[in-house]
Amino acid sequence: MHRHLKLFDYTLLKRYMAKGEISWKSSFEDGRKRQAYAKKIGRNWRFFDREKRYDNWEPVLKPEFDDWMELLDGVDRRVHRRLLQPQDADRLRQKIKELFPGVDVPKPS
């Protein structure tokens, strides 16, 4: 990829680059299939969904609790594989607790 970088430099670059998106599949309330993803921008997560592969991604302004839990599952898996930092999962859990008070958010496994 970056032939001019030494191995050490590339390792640092890879570690601090954007980690991409976390995606999942689910269903709309009426039973239609749904594709969704969340993208981390700064410390915030932006959610998007669409029905079919070639449809445009539409922003989800108020993600449901299930979307947040799918995102948390994806973040926990990436923390386990050392693609994200444990602090990312902790911040996400705190955000979910703020948005959905009284809901039990599972601890990392």
ZIQUIGI-V116548 format. One record per helix or strand of 2 or more residues. SS is the DSSP state (H for helix, E for strand). FROM is the first residue (numbers start at 1). LEN is the number of residues. Records with the same first field share a line. If there is no record, write none. Layout:
# ZIQUIGI-V116548
SS->FROM-LEN / FROM-LEN
This chain:
# ZIQUIGI-V116548
H->7-10 / 65-16 / 86-14
E->21-7 / 33-9 / 44-7 / 58-3
